[in-house]
C-alpha cells in the first residue's frame, strides 16, 4: 500500500479512549468485513475488563483496525498478538503501531482460524478478543479452537462480538458468561473460563 494512502479521502479514523494513548487518533482503511468496535461499545467492554487488563497478555483475533489491541495496550496490557488476514488492514496496523511506538504489539498476517490450528503458543493468553466479520458466522468455531491447546490461561477472560440477530453462538462448556449487552446491531459478551475442579 502506498505510504500516502492513509491520508487519502477513503481513510477512516478512530480515537483511543483511555490510558497512555488517550485521545490519540489512529487511521484505518475500509476493507471487506472490517467493522471497528465503536467508541461506546469499546468503553463499556473495557470498563468490564478494568480489573483484568493491567499486565495482561492478549490475543486479538480478526484484529481489523486494531481498535481493541491498541485500547488494551493503552490501558496497561503488556502484550497483544493481533491476527489479521487482509493485507490492507495489516499494513495499516503496522503504521499505527509505529506511530504509537507500540512495542508490545505483535502483528501476524494470517487467517485467524489457521493460526489457532497451528498448536499451542509459547505462553497462554489471559485475555482474548473475538470479533470476526458478522456475515462469516465464525464466533463458535473460533471459540472452540481457542479453548484447545493451551491458548488460554485457566481463568482467562474472553470478549466476543457478533450480530445482535445471531442466535447461533455456542460458548464452550467451561466458559461462564459474566456480561452481555446489545447496542444497535451488535451483541457483545464477556466470558471467563471456569477453572477445572481437581
N, CA, C and O of each residue as an XYZ file, in Angstrom:
792
protein
N       0.847     -1.181      0.000
C       0.000      0.000      0.000
C       0.885      1.233      0.000
O       1.821      1.284      0.798
N       0.652      2.222     -0.836
C       1.446      3.438     -0.848
C       1.381      4.139      0.505
O       0.343      4.122      1.166
N       2.484      4.751      0.915
C       2.552      5.367      2.222
C       1.560      6.511      2.377
O       1.099      6.780      3.486
N       1.223      7.193      1.277
C       0.318      8.329      1.397
C      -1.148      7.933      1.348
O      -2.030      8.788      1.420
N      -1.405      6.652      1.226
C      -2.804      6.222      1.123
C      -3.560      6.499      2.427
O      -4.765      6.749      2.405
N      -2.846      6.454      3.568
C      -3.518      6.680      4.835
C      -4.059      8.095      4.949
O      -4.930      8.359      5.777
N      -3.552      9.010      4.127
C      -4.027     10.384      4.185
C      -5.128     10.661      3.168
O      -5.638     11.780      3.107
N      -5.497      9.682      2.381
C      -6.476      9.859      1.320
C      -7.882     10.011      1.855
O      -8.126      9.783      3.040
N      -8.809     10.393      0.997
C     -10.181     10.642      1.440
C     -10.904      9.392      1.891
O     -11.919      9.483      2.581
N     -10.394      8.200      1.509
C     -11.067      6.970      1.899
C     -10.690      6.519      3.311
O     -11.302      5.595      3.846
N      -9.688      7.160      3.917
C      -9.233      6.749      5.238
C     -10.265      7.113      6.307
O     -10.930      8.145      6.218
N     -10.387      6.255      7.311
C     -11.274      6.495      8.442
C     -10.434      6.592      9.705
O      -9.301      6.112      9.744
N     -10.986      7.205     10.724
C     -10.226      7.404     11.954
C     -11.027      6.938     13.152
O     -12.258      6.947     13.141
N     -10.306      6.531     14.188
C     -10.938      6.222     15.462
C     -10.039      6.708     16.586
O      -8.835      6.893     16.407
N     -10.642      6.910     17.736
C      -9.954      7.504     18.874
C      -9.743      6.468     19.964
O     -10.655      5.707     20.288
N      -8.547      6.437     20.530
C      -8.284      5.599     21.693
C      -8.871      6.316     22.915
O      -8.623      7.504     23.121
N      -9.641      5.594     23.713
C     -10.471      6.232     24.732
C      -9.700      6.580     26.001
O      -9.875      7.669     26.547
N      -8.853      5.673     26.475
C      -8.229      5.899     27.784
C      -6.825      5.307     27.823
O      -6.411      4.567     26.931
N      -6.108      5.659     28.888
C      -4.769      5.109     29.080
C      -3.685      6.022     28.543
O      -3.911      7.214     28.336
N      -2.508      5.460     28.317
C      -1.345      6.278     27.931
C      -1.512      6.924     26.560
O      -0.901      7.958     26.290
N      -2.331      6.332     25.692
C      -2.590      6.935     24.373
C      -3.964      7.592     24.314
O      -4.532      7.742     23.233
N      -4.490      7.974     25.436
C      -5.821      8.577     25.485
C      -5.953      9.721     24.480
O      -5.099     10.605     24.407
N      -7.024      9.687     23.719
C      -7.386     10.694     22.713
C      -6.498     10.674     21.467
O      -6.699     11.475     20.555
N      -5.524      9.770     21.421
C      -4.753      9.639     20.185
C      -5.650      9.050     19.102
O      -6.511      8.217     19.384
N      -5.445      9.481     17.883
C      -6.278      9.046     16.763
C      -5.466      8.134     15.861
O      -4.336      8.458     15.496
N      -6.043      6.985     15.498
C      -5.416      6.090     14.538
C      -6.295      5.985     13.300
O      -7.504      6.211     13.355
N      -5.672      5.641     12.198
C      -6.350      5.585     10.901
C      -6.538      4.140     10.478
O      -5.696      3.290     10.769
N      -7.628      3.858      9.797
C      -7.799      2.532      9.189
C      -8.424      2.693      7.817
O      -9.132      3.661      7.541
N      -8.143      1.720      6.966
C      -8.671      1.724      5.612
C      -9.902      0.832      5.519
O      -9.931     -0.229      6.143
N     -10.911      1.227      4.763
C     -12.049      0.344      4.542
C     -11.595     -0.975      3.913
O     -10.759     -0.982      3.010
N     -12.142     -2.072      4.388
C     -11.810     -3.394      3.848
C     -13.017     -4.299      4.041
O     -13.884     -4.020      4.869
N     -13.070     -5.359      3.291
C     -14.200     -6.275      3.312
C     -14.402     -6.843      4.714
O     -13.499     -7.470      5.267
N     -15.577     -6.626      5.284
C     -15.907     -7.174      6.589
C     -15.343     -6.399      7.760
O     -15.603     -6.752      8.911
N     -14.571     -5.345      7.496
C     -13.954     -4.573      8.583
C     -14.989     -3.670      9.232
O     -15.619     -2.852      8.561
N     -15.164     -3.821     10.547
C     -16.168     -3.078     11.304
C     -15.579     -2.788     12.682
O     -15.809     -3.540     13.629
N     -14.824     -1.703     12.791
C     -14.172     -1.415     14.071
C     -15.171     -1.280     15.208
O     -16.272     -0.760     15.027
N     -14.774     -1.753     16.381
C     -15.616     -1.620     17.563
C     -15.783     -0.142     17.903
O     -14.798      0.567     18.110
N     -17.026      0.317     17.959
C     -17.310      1.730     18.193
C     -16.910      2.194     19.584
O     -16.693      1.387     20.488
N     -16.815      3.508     19.739
C     -16.355      4.091     20.999
C     -17.195      3.646     22.192
O     -16.649      3.248     23.221
N     -18.513      3.712     22.060
C     -19.368      3.388     23.214
C     -19.235      1.929     23.621
O     -19.139      1.614     24.808
N     -19.230      1.047     22.642
C     -19.099     -0.370     22.954
C     -17.716     -0.653     23.540
O     -17.584     -1.399     24.510
N     -16.694     -0.052     22.943
C     -15.328     -0.262     23.422
C     -15.171      0.237     24.864
O     -14.519     -0.406     25.686
N     -15.775      1.384     25.153
C     -15.683      1.916     26.512
C     -16.371      0.990     27.509
O     -15.836      0.728     28.586
N     -17.546      0.498     27.157
C     -18.247     -0.440     28.037
C     -17.443     -1.716     28.230
O     -17.280     -2.185     29.357
N     -16.945     -2.275     27.146
C     -16.180     -3.522     27.223
C     -14.961     -3.374     28.125
O     -14.676     -4.259     28.932
N     -14.242     -2.263     27.993
C     -13.042     -2.095     28.811
C     -13.381     -1.697     30.246
O     -12.568     -1.907     31.145
N     -14.541     -1.137     30.474
C     -14.993     -0.973     31.854
C     -15.214     -2.340     32.498
O     -14.875     -2.549     33.663
N     -15.780     -3.261     31.734
C     -15.940     -4.625     32.238
C     -14.591     -5.258     32.583
O     -14.485     -6.042     33.525
N     -13.574     -4.907     31.813
C     -12.261     -5.554     31.931
C     -11.291     -4.804     32.840
O     -10.117     -5.168     32.919
N     -11.757     -3.772     33.518
C     -10.861     -2.912     34.299
C      -9.936     -3.702     35.221
O      -8.744     -3.407     35.298
N     -10.464     -4.688     35.912
C      -9.666     -5.439     36.888
C      -8.742     -6.464     36.240
O      -7.898     -7.051     36.918
N      -8.894     -6.686     34.934
C      -8.135     -7.765     34.272
C      -7.110     -7.271     33.267
O      -6.307     -8.067     32.780
N      -7.108     -5.986     32.941
C      -6.320     -5.521     31.802
C      -4.860     -5.250     32.143
O      -3.988     -5.466     31.301
N      -4.568     -4.778     33.366
C      -3.204     -4.394     33.712
C      -2.294     -5.621     33.716
O      -2.540     -6.586     34.439
N      -1.242     -5.570     32.900
C      -0.294     -6.673     32.809
C      -0.754     -7.854     31.981
O      -0.070     -8.877     31.944
N      -1.895     -7.742     31.315
C      -2.464     -8.876     30.576
C      -1.676     -9.198     29.304
O      -1.080     -8.325     28.673
N      -1.697    -10.470     28.957
C      -1.246    -10.945     27.645
C      -2.505    -11.207     26.832
O      -3.326    -12.046     27.200
N      -2.655    -10.481     25.717
C      -3.896    -10.519     24.943
C      -3.671    -11.139     23.566
O      -2.572    -11.095     23.014
N      -4.736    -11.712     23.037
C      -4.770    -12.103     21.632
C      -6.026    -11.487     21.016
O      -7.127    -11.619     21.550
N      -5.837    -10.814     19.889
C      -6.927    -10.130     19.190
C      -7.106    -10.805     17.842
O      -6.346    -10.566     16.903
N      -8.123    -11.651     17.761
C      -8.391    -12.402     16.530
C      -9.280    -11.573     15.607
O     -10.200    -10.894     16.063
N      -8.997    -11.634     14.310
C      -9.698    -10.777     13.332
C      -9.499     -9.307     13.742
O     -10.468     -8.564     13.899
N      -8.256     -8.907     13.909
C      -7.916     -7.628     14.548
C      -8.437     -6.414     13.786
O      -8.783     -5.407     14.403
N      -8.499     -6.490     12.461
C      -9.056     -5.385     11.682
C      -8.318     -4.081     11.903
O      -7.126     -3.980     11.614
N      -9.020     -3.085     12.411
C      -8.429     -1.761     12.643
C      -7.439     -1.757     13.794
O      -6.627     -0.840     13.910
N      -7.497     -2.773     14.645
C      -6.645     -2.809     15.829
C      -7.220     -2.028     17.000
O      -6.519     -1.804     17.986
N      -8.478     -1.609     16.916
C      -9.077     -0.799     17.980
C      -8.977     -1.471     19.343
O      -8.650     -0.819     20.335
N      -9.259     -2.772     19.398
C      -9.211     -3.483     20.674
C      -7.774     -3.700     21.135
O      -7.480     -3.594     22.325
N      -6.881     -4.003     20.199
C      -5.465     -4.202     20.540
C      -4.863     -2.938     21.126
O      -4.253     -2.977     22.195
N      -5.031     -1.817     20.434
C      -4.426     -0.569     20.884
C      -5.051     -0.075     22.186
O      -4.361      0.470     23.047
N      -6.363     -0.269     22.323
C      -7.020      0.134     23.571
C      -6.488     -0.685     24.743
O      -6.245     -0.141     25.821
N      -6.306     -1.989     24.537
C      -5.787     -2.848     25.607
C      -4.378     -2.436     26.015
O      -4.082     -2.327     27.204
N      -3.513     -2.209     25.039
C      -2.142     -1.806     25.343
C      -2.111     -0.429     25.994
O      -1.318     -0.189     26.905
N      -2.962      0.468     25.537
C      -3.023      1.805     26.120
C      -3.386      1.748     27.602
O      -2.915      2.557     28.401
N      -4.231      0.779     27.955
C      -4.732      0.691     29.331
C      -3.885     -0.207     30.220
O      -4.262     -0.454     31.366
N      -2.754     -0.703     29.732
C      -1.854     -1.411     30.628
C      -1.560     -2.855     30.304
O      -0.781     -3.486     31.019
N      -2.153     -3.416     29.245
C      -1.751     -4.764     28.829
C      -0.278     -4.743     28.424
O       0.190     -3.765     27.843
N       0.442     -5.799     28.723
C       1.871     -5.819     28.406
C       2.152     -6.347     27.009
O       3.195     -6.039     26.430
N       1.233     -7.141     26.456
C       1.464     -7.737     25.139
C       0.125     -7.993     24.461
O      -0.864     -8.327     25.114
N       0.109     -7.834     23.147
C      -1.077     -8.197     22.370
C      -0.634     -8.779     21.035
O       0.110     -8.142     20.290
N      -1.085     -9.975     20.738
C      -0.876    -10.599     19.441
C      -2.115    -10.334     18.602
O      -3.208    -10.794     18.931
N      -1.939     -9.588     17.515
C      -3.056     -9.207     16.654
C      -3.007    -10.015     15.371
O      -2.026     -9.954     14.630
N      -4.057    -10.767     15.108
C      -4.112    -11.647     13.947
C      -5.059    -11.041     12.921
O      -6.222    -10.769     13.221
N      -4.555    -10.831     11.709
C      -5.383    -10.234     10.660
C      -4.956    -10.793      9.306
O      -3.766    -10.937      9.029
N      -5.943    -11.106      8.467
C      -5.686    -11.734      7.175
C      -5.528    -10.736      6.038
O      -4.743    -10.980      5.122
N      -6.247     -9.622      6.067
C      -6.274     -8.714      4.925
C      -5.038     -7.803      4.910
O      -4.709     -7.161      5.908
N      -4.377     -7.767      3.773
C      -3.117     -7.020      3.649
C      -3.288     -5.537      3.945
O      -2.445     -4.935      4.610
N      -4.384     -4.939      3.452
C      -4.620     -3.513      3.685
C      -4.677     -3.226      5.184
O      -4.074     -2.266      5.663
N      -5.405     -4.064      5.917
C      -5.528     -3.860      7.365
C      -4.211     -4.099      8.074
O      -3.870     -3.373      9.008
N      -3.462     -5.108      7.643
C      -2.168     -5.410      8.265
C      -1.197     -4.252      8.074
O      -0.511     -3.858      9.017
N      -1.132     -3.712      6.878
C      -0.253     -2.570      6.614
C      -0.610     -1.383      7.495
O       0.264     -0.688      8.013
N      -1.917     -1.164      7.657
C      -2.349     -0.042      8.487
C      -2.050     -0.298      9.960
O      -1.665      0.621     10.684
N      -2.221     -1.527     10.403
C      -1.869     -1.877     11.782
C      -0.401     -1.569     12.053
O      -0.052     -1.018     13.097
N       0.444     -1.929     11.110
C       1.882     -1.690     11.286
C       2.194     -0.195     11.336
O       3.030      0.245     12.125
N       1.518      0.580     10.490
C       1.744      2.029     10.513
C       1.280      2.644     11.830
O       1.960      3.501     12.395
N       0.125      2.206     12.314
C      -0.367      2.743     13.575
C       0.504      2.314     14.750
O       0.715      3.088     15.683
N       1.008      1.084     14.708
C       1.907      0.614     15.763
C       3.181      1.457     15.805
O       3.684      1.787     16.879
N       3.695      1.800     14.621
C       4.894      2.646     14.557
C       4.589      4.049     15.067
O       5.400      4.652     15.770
N       3.421      4.562     14.709
C       3.021      5.904     15.143
C       2.955      5.991     16.663
O       3.389      6.978     17.256
N       2.408      4.951     17.288
C       2.229      4.944     18.741
C       3.435      4.364     19.480
O       3.495      4.391     20.709
N       4.388      3.841     18.718
C       5.541      3.147     19.307
C       5.063      2.024     20.228
O       5.481      1.903     21.380
N       4.180      1.219     19.672
C       3.542      0.138     20.433
C       4.437     -1.095     20.441
O       4.256     -2.012     19.640
N       5.393     -1.107     21.345
C       6.368     -2.191     21.374
C       5.762     -3.520     21.807
O       6.309     -4.576     21.489
N       4.663     -3.488     22.515
C       4.060     -4.728     22.984
C       3.134     -5.385     21.983
O       2.464     -6.362     22.318
N       3.078     -4.874     20.757
C       2.161     -5.405     19.754
C       2.882     -6.308     18.773
O       3.880     -5.913     18.171
N       2.374     -7.520     18.615
C       2.898     -8.482     17.646
C       1.821     -8.697     16.588
O       0.776     -9.278     16.881
N       2.060     -8.237     15.371
C       1.079     -8.325     14.289
C       1.395     -9.537     13.426
O       2.510     -9.670     12.922
N       0.425    -10.413     13.254
C       0.611    -11.632     12.480
C      -0.344    -11.599     11.288
O      -1.559    -11.506     11.460
N       0.210    -11.674     10.090
C      -0.572    -11.598      8.853
C      -0.970    -13.012      8.437
O      -0.236    -13.687      7.714
N      -2.124    -13.445      8.895
C      -2.596    -14.788      8.556
C      -4.080    -14.900      8.891
O      -4.663    -13.993      9.484
N      -4.675    -16.008      8.508
C      -6.064    -16.318      8.832
C      -6.150    -16.743     10.302
O      -5.369    -17.579     10.759
N      -7.088    -16.171     11.025
C      -7.181    -16.432     12.466
C      -7.462    -17.896     12.786
O      -6.884    -18.441     13.726
N      -8.331    -18.535     12.029
C      -8.643    -19.945     12.299
C      -7.430    -20.837     12.045
O      -7.151    -21.750     12.821
N      -6.713    -20.569     10.958
C      -5.500    -21.347     10.688
C      -4.463    -21.128     11.782
O      -3.764    -22.063     12.175
N      -4.363    -19.909     12.270
C      -3.405    -19.602     13.329
C      -3.710    -20.418     14.585
O      -2.794    -20.922     15.235
N      -4.980    -20.548     14.923
C      -5.368    -21.295     16.120
C      -5.195    -22.802     15.964
O      -5.215    -23.538     16.951
N      -5.026    -23.261     14.729
C      -4.848    -24.691     14.480
C      -3.383    -25.105     14.407
O      -3.076    -26.268     14.143
N      -2.487    -24.165     14.638
C      -1.066    -24.475     14.478
C      -0.431    -25.080     15.729
O       0.738    -25.464     15.695
N      -1.163    -25.172     16.812
C      -0.592    -25.728     18.035
C      -0.453    -24.665     19.106
O      -0.712    -23.486     18.864
N      -0.045    -25.088     20.287
C      -0.012    -24.210     21.451
C       0.963    -23.057     21.276
O       2.014    -23.232     20.659
N       0.638    -21.887     21.802
C       1.544    -20.740     21.761
C       2.657    -20.905     22.797
O       2.545    -21.755     23.681
N       3.727    -20.113     22.709
C       4.797    -20.198     23.707
C       4.304    -19.927     25.124
O       4.773    -20.551     26.076
N       3.360    -18.997     25.265
C       2.733    -18.684     26.541
C       1.237    -18.513     26.324
O       0.824    -17.955     25.308
N       0.415    -18.984     27.262
C      -1.027    -18.799     27.100
C      -1.426    -17.348     27.323
O      -0.690    -16.575     27.937
N      -2.593    -16.991     26.820
C      -3.129    -15.639     26.941
C      -4.172    -15.596     28.052
O      -4.922    -16.552     28.251
N      -4.213    -14.476     28.775
C      -5.258    -14.352     29.794
C      -6.382    -13.417     29.386
O      -7.299    -13.163     30.167
N      -6.312    -12.904     28.160
C      -7.405    -12.088     27.628
C      -7.475    -12.267     26.118
O      -6.467    -12.135     25.423
N      -8.672    -12.568     25.612
C      -8.861    -12.781     24.172
C     -10.006    -11.910     23.669
O     -11.027    -11.742     24.337
N      -9.808    -11.361     22.473
C     -10.842    -10.587     21.783
C     -11.227    -11.341     20.516
O     -10.365    -11.698     19.714
N     -12.523    -11.583     20.339
C     -13.022    -12.318     19.178
C     -14.101    -11.479     18.509
O     -15.213    -11.348     19.021
N     -13.757    -10.916     17.360
C     -14.677    -10.000     16.675
C     -14.567    -10.211     15.160
O     -14.071     -9.338     14.447
N     -15.029    -11.366     14.670
C     -14.924    -11.645     13.230
C     -15.983    -10.897     12.430
O     -16.930    -10.361     13.004
N     -15.829    -10.859     11.104
C     -16.903    -10.297     10.267
C     -18.222    -10.997     10.572
O     -18.279    -12.227     10.591
N     -19.266    -10.237     10.808
C     -20.528    -10.824     11.242
C     -21.073    -11.843     10.252
O     -21.590    -12.886     10.652
N     -20.959    -11.547      8.962
C     -21.575    -12.407      7.950
C     -20.919    -13.780      7.876
O     -21.506    -14.718      7.338
N     -19.706    -13.907      8.412
C     -18.964    -15.167      8.276
C     -19.411    -16.236      9.266
O     -19.151    -17.418      9.038
N     -20.072    -15.860     10.354
C     -20.553    -16.835     11.329
C     -19.455    -17.654     11.973
O     -19.578    -18.873     12.089
N     -18.379    -17.000     12.396
C     -17.179    -17.707     12.852
C     -16.986    -17.728     14.366
O     -16.008    -18.300     14.845
N     -17.883    -17.126     15.123
C     -17.610    -16.965     16.554
C     -17.525    -18.310     17.273
O     -16.585    -18.535     18.034
N     -18.489    -19.210     17.049
C     -18.487    -20.503     17.746
C     -17.242    -21.316     17.413
O     -16.606    -21.876     18.306
N     -16.896    -21.381     16.140
C     -15.725    -22.162     15.724
C     -14.445    -21.564     16.288
O     -13.555    -22.293     16.728
N     -14.351    -20.252     16.276
C     -13.165    -19.591     16.814
C     -13.016    -19.872     18.300
O     -11.922    -20.188     18.767
N     -14.101    -19.761     19.038
C     -14.043    -20.005     20.479
C     -13.668    -21.450     20.791
O     -12.909    -21.707     21.726
N     -14.192    -22.388     20.018
C     -13.856    -23.796     20.236
C     -12.363    -24.045     20.015
O     -11.732    -24.760     20.793
N     -11.797    -23.456     18.955
C     -10.360    -23.610     18.698
C      -9.524    -22.926     19.769
O      -8.501    -23.457     20.198
N      -9.957    -21.756     20.196
C      -9.214    -21.003     21.203
C      -9.192    -21.740     22.535
O      -8.265    -21.574     23.327
N     -10.204    -22.545     22.778
C     -10.318    -23.260     24.048
C      -9.421    -24.494     24.111
O      -9.324    -25.139     25.155
N      -8.764    -24.825     22.995
C      -7.900    -26.008     22.928
C      -6.423    -25.627     22.989
O      -6.061    -24.465     22.808
N      -5.586    -26.613     23.245
C      -4.129    -26.498     23.076
C      -3.485    -25.374     23.877
O      -2.544    -24.738     23.403
N      -3.976    -25.128     25.071
C      -3.316    -24.195     25.996
C      -3.191    -22.773     25.458
O      -2.235    -22.071     25.786
N      -4.143    -22.343     24.640
C      -4.129    -20.961     24.180
C      -4.452    -20.005     25.318
O      -3.950    -18.882     25.345
N      -5.292    -20.443     26.264
C      -5.779    -19.562     27.319
C      -5.350    -20.065     28.694
O      -5.206    -21.266     28.919
N      -5.148    -19.110     29.612
C      -4.886    -19.471     30.994
C      -6.167    -20.023     31.631
O      -7.253    -19.913     31.063
N      -6.020    -20.611     32.808
C      -7.146    -21.300     33.442
C      -8.333    -20.379     33.707
O      -9.483    -20.812     33.629
N      -8.062    -19.111     34.019
C      -9.145    -18.176     34.336
C      -9.185    -17.018     33.337
O      -9.507    -15.888     33.705
N      -8.864    -17.297     32.096
C      -8.821    -16.255     31.065
C     -10.183    -15.603     30.876
O     -11.227    -16.204     31.126
N     -10.138    -14.343     30.421
C     -11.340    -13.598     30.064
C     -11.432    -13.557     28.546
O     -10.425    -13.384     27.860
N     -12.650    -13.716     28.023
C     -12.858    -13.741     26.580
C     -13.985    -12.773     26.224
O     -15.099    -12.869     26.739
N     -13.664    -11.841     25.331
C     -14.646    -10.857     24.873
C     -15.048    -11.204     23.444
O     -14.186    -11.410     22.591
N     -16.359    -11.272     23.177
C     -16.876    -11.639     21.859
C     -17.855    -10.584     21.357
O     -18.627    -10.010     22.125
N     -17.803    -10.343     20.037
C     -18.810     -9.516     19.378
C     -19.453    -10.314     18.257
O     -18.801    -11.115     17.587
N     -20.739    -10.080     18.069
C     -21.467    -10.752     16.996
C     -22.689     -9.906     16.652
O     -23.007     -8.942     17.349
N     -23.360    -10.274     15.581
C     -24.579     -9.559     15.203
C     -25.649     -9.751     16.270
O     -25.765    -10.828     16.855
N     -26.426     -8.712     16.519
C     -27.485     -8.793     17.526
C     -28.509     -9.874     17.190
O     -29.162    -10.419     18.079
N     -28.643    -10.177     15.910
C     -29.620    -11.182     15.476
C     -29.047    -12.592     15.426
O     -29.757    -13.536     15.078
N     -27.770    -12.746     15.769
C     -27.106    -14.051     15.685
C     -27.418    -14.866     16.934
O     -26.951    -14.548     18.028
N     -28.207    -15.912     16.761
C     -28.548    -16.803     17.877
C     -27.819    -18.134     17.780
O     -28.157    -19.082     18.488
N     -26.823    -18.208     16.906
C     -26.152    -19.483     16.656
C     -24.955    -19.723     17.572
O     -24.431    -20.836     17.611
N     -24.514    -18.711     18.304
C     -23.284    -18.846     19.075
C     -23.450    -19.819     20.240
O     -24.393    -19.727     21.025
N     -22.517    -20.743     20.324
C     -22.467    -21.697     21.431
C     -21.095    -21.581     22.079
O     -20.086    -21.914     21.457
N     -21.048    -21.115     23.318
C     -19.779    -20.980     24.033
C     -19.324    -22.336     24.550
O     -20.161    -23.196     24.826
N     -18.028    -22.548     24.686
C     -17.540    -23.793     25.295
C     -18.144    -24.009     26.684
O     -18.472    -23.049     27.381
N     -18.286    -25.265     27.074
C     -18.973    -25.596     28.329
C     -18.262    -25.031     29.554
O     -18.898    -24.749     30.570
N     -16.947    -24.866     29.458
C     -16.190    -24.379     30.611
C     -16.019    -22.858     30.611
O     -15.119    -22.331     31.264
N     -16.886    -22.159     29.876
C     -16.898    -20.698     29.894
C     -18.162    -20.231     30.596
O     -19.242    -20.782     30.384
N     -18.021    -19.217     31.428
C     -19.150    -18.635     32.141
C     -19.383    -17.206     31.661
O     -18.461    -16.392     31.661
N     -20.608    -16.902     31.256
C     -20.906    -15.543     30.830
C     -20.955    -14.615     32.051
O     -21.644    -14.889     33.033
N     -20.214    -13.524     31.961
C     -20.199    -12.525     33.022
C     -21.050    -11.311     32.676
O     -21.734    -10.756     33.536
N     -21.004    -10.907     31.418
C     -21.714     -9.716     30.975
C     -22.226     -9.932     29.557
O     -21.636    -10.673     28.771
N     -23.335     -9.270     29.250
C     -23.870     -9.310     27.884
C     -24.684     -8.036     27.657
O     -25.407     -7.575     28.539
N     -24.547     -7.484     26.455
C     -25.283     -6.265     26.135
C     -25.516     -6.211     24.635
O     -24.732     -6.755     23.857
N     -26.592     -5.558     24.234
C     -26.879     -5.321     22.825
C     -26.906     -3.812     22.605
O     -27.553     -3.067     23.341
N     -26.197     -3.392     21.587
C     -26.178     -1.974     21.217
C     -26.379     -1.880     19.714
O     -25.483     -2.227     18.943
N     -27.547     -1.413     19.293
C     -27.844     -1.357     17.874
C     -27.815     -2.744     17.256
O     -28.571     -3.628     17.658
N     -26.942     -2.928     16.279
C     -26.854     -4.208     15.567
C     -25.808     -5.139     16.162
O     -25.530     -6.196     15.596
N     -25.220     -4.760     17.302
C     -24.115     -5.525     17.875
C     -24.487     -6.124     19.227
O     -25.002     -5.434     20.107
N     -24.222     -7.396     19.374
C     -24.308     -8.066     20.675
C     -22.885     -8.325     21.137
O     -22.076     -8.863     20.382
N     -22.575     -7.954     22.349
C     -21.221     -8.193     22.844
C     -21.283     -8.810     24.239
O     -22.146     -8.473     25.050
N     -20.340     -9.725     24.497
C     -20.385    -10.562     25.689
C     -18.993    -10.702     26.285
O     -17.986    -10.629     25.580
N     -18.956    -10.903     27.585
C     -17.702    -11.194     28.271
C     -17.851    -12.513     29.008
O     -18.803    -12.719     29.761
N     -16.892    -13.403     28.777
C     -16.867    -14.714     29.415
C     -15.588    -14.870     30.232
O     -14.592    -14.185     29.997
N     -15.640    -15.783     31.193
C     -14.418    -16.223     31.866
C     -14.381    -17.742     31.817
O     -15.412    -18.413     31.859
N     -13.182    -18.258     31.729
C     -13.039    -19.712     31.825
C     -13.230    -20.140     33.277
O     -12.822    -19.433     34.199
N     -13.833    -21.268     33.467
C     -14.031    -21.818     34.798
C     -12.889    -22.780     35.077
O     -12.667    -23.727     34.323
N     -12.178    -22.538     36.144
C     -11.039    -23.387     36.474
C     -11.540    -24.806     36.760
O     -12.449    -24.989     37.570
N     -10.954    -25.813     36.098
C     -11.437    -27.180     36.296
C     -11.205    -27.656     37.744
O     -10.195    -27.335     38.370
N     -12.153    -28.415     38.237
C     -12.033    -28.982     39.590
C     -11.071    -30.157     39.574
O     -11.123    -31.007     38.686
N     -10.201    -30.193     40.560
C      -9.220    -31.285     40.655
C      -9.801    -32.456     41.412
O      -9.126    -33.469     41.595
